Amino acid sequence: MRLESLELDRLDYKNVLRSEVDPKKTLEMKSSIEIKGLVSPVVAIMDGGDYKVVDGVLRLEIIKDLGWDGSKKIDVLIIDDSKTSPPEATILLNSLRENLSTLDEAEIINVLINDYGYKINRISGVLGKSETTIENLLRVFRLPPNILRALRAGLVTIAHCRQLTRLKSDPRLLGMIFRKTIKEKLTPRDLEIFISSELPSDQKGNYEFFTPIVVKTKAGSRLRFEPRKKSVRMELNVVGDDLGDVVKEMKAQLRKLNQGYLRDAG
């Protein structure tokens, strides 16, 4: 990419498809441009000798309504990668918008892979996300439609869905636990523990859970230990100056766990 200063008349955005925009957002943007001018550059891709805009169409339409002269120059970020088509560039840019939902982002990544032949490592480099994050997004996106509808409606969160992906090999169990999650309003942590208890032993791996241990000190601090097959997850809620007793209790419980759960788990 490179940044250039180009005349407005040289930018082609007439045939760019754009989704419906909130009128309130348009008014806010217009007011901002009137006061501050065009702060962020629009983005275009070179197509022959033309500059086809792929991001910033709304700003250009506002500028036109404000009566800016076509000879006026503005900053333009130019994509000159000959392998990148205008639609593909638009998808990439849309995937970076701050107000994009996680599910929409996963859908865009899925399009890049299936329609444009992207590899996960390339998407990772373009979006600045780890390959593991992208793979997790794709796993969520491939959950059944009823779960994705619940995610869009806010009935479950992305954290719930990440846990539900662990059941993809058993559609019956997945459906049952999903319904239980909705009915009983399970938290992601409750769901994680419940799924671990329901998985066959050969699928639990390092995520096998044992009965959580909750301890309270005299001062009111709360310690929660969740033993797993090869580790222990701890949650500490410390009250006032109770840190000394908390540390003693934590050491004592970890010693017990080391002698019991963890040793038996191998």
Residue, then its C-alpha position, 0 to 999 in steps of 0.5 A: m500500500r502507499l499513500e498519495s494525494l489525488e484529485l477527487d475527480r480521479l476517484d471512481y466510486k459510482n458502481v461500488l455497492r454499499s450497505e444501508v447506512d444509519p442516517k444519524k451516523t451520516l449526519e454525525m460524519k457530515s458535521s465532523i467533515e465540515i468542522k475538521g475536514l477529511v481526517s482519514p484517507v479513503v482507500a482505493i485500488m488501482d484498476g488499469g489507470d483508474y482508482k476504484v474506491v473500496d472504502g470511504v464511499l460515504r465520506l466521498e458522497i458527503i464531500k460531494d454534497l458539501g460542494w467540494d471542488g473536483s480538483k481538490k486533493i485528498d489523501v488516498l491509501i492505494i492498494d496496488d497488489s495486482k492479485t487483489s481484486p476490488p471486491e476482495a479488498t473491500i472484504l478485507l477492509n470491512s473485516l477490520r471495522e471496529n463495529l463488526s460482530t465476531l460472527d460477521e468477522a468469521e463469515i468474512i474469513n470464511v469467504l476469504i478462504n472458500d471464495y478467494g483461496y486464502k490460507i489461514n496464515r495469510i489471513s493472520g498476517v492481514l488481520g493481525k490475529s493469531e492463527t489460533t484465534i482465526e481457527n476458533l472463529l471458524r469453528v464457531f461459524r460452523l456451528p448449527p444455524n440455530i446456535l448462530r441465530a441465538l448468538r446473534a440474538g444475544l441468547v448466548t455469547i461467543a464464549h458459550c459457542r467456543q465451548l459448544t464447538r467441543l461437541k461438534s462430533d456429537p450433534r445429539l449431545l450438542g443440541m441437548i447441552f445447547r438447550k440446557t444452556i438456554k433454559e438454565k442460563l448457564t455461564p460460559r464457565d458452568l457450560e465448560i465444566f458441564i461439557s467436560s463431565e459429559l464428554p467421553s473419557d477419551q475426549k477429555g484430555n487436559y480439560e477433564f474436571f473434578t469437583p470444584i473446591v470452595v474455601k472461605t477464610k474467617a475474614g471472608s475471602r473466598l478461594r475456588f479451586e477447579p482441579r483438572k487432569k494436569s492442572v488446577r484453575m484458581e479464583l481468589n477473592v481477597v478481602g481487606d488485609d486477609l492476604g496472609d491467610v489466603v496464601k496459607e490456605m492456598k498452599a494447604q489446598l494445593r498440597k492436598l490436591n497434589q497428594g490427591y487429584l493430581r497424583d491420581a490423575g497421573 
